[in-house]
Amino acid sequence: MRPEVKSSGFFVKPNILLLIKKKLNVKAININGVIGNEISMKKWKQILLSILIPEAAGMISGLVAFQILGGKFTGYKKPSFTPPDYVFGPAWTVLYALMGIASYRVWKIRQHDQKRAKKALNFYSAQLFFNFLWSIIFFGLRYRGLAFLEILVLLILIVQTTVEFFKLDKIAGYLMIPYFLWVSFATILNYSIWQLNR
């Protein structure tokens, strides 16, 4: 016959105690899982927001340039190395997503290095603002010479942003490189179109 354990004036079998303990452990695990899921969801929402900010800036800029100001990418001379029109939309979508993820990684670092993270994000915001303006100037207002000067400033800000990102997080810095390369190409394209249509 198994021994019984006396507890608070009545008898409880040892196997019942083990069962209660197992139930409590399962409950604790479930609670930890819920907390973990909540943290994970919060993280993904922050990443999504970081991506949506540049994506929205690009969409609004395009809306102003093409829909409101009636800008077009046709009707003037272009160099032979100009990509097809359908390339630009997907390319910018990917680049905005990459820079958004990069900004999120730097934003997270602010908890440990607020001063340098703030500096890097200030450069990031500045370059995003100049990025927003470029389509409006080039396509909407058709000031291609002014757009060329503007994109040179944009390129400098991108370089500075990338350098600052590298100092804080190498992955964030690497994520900015495709953007730098694309804008470098866009700068050459801007200059060529400006010269061909003077």
Secondary structure, 3 states (H helix, E strand, C coil): CCCCEEECCEEECHHHHHHHHHHHHHHHHHHHHHHHHHHHHHHHHHHHHHHHHHHHHHHHHHHHHHHHCCCCCCCCCCCCCCCCHHHHHHHHHHHHHHHHHHHHHHHHHCCCCHHHHHHHHHHHHHHHHHHHHHHHHHHHCCCHHHHHHHHHHHHHHHHHHHHHHHHHCHHHHHHHHHHHHHHHHHHHHHHHHHHHCC
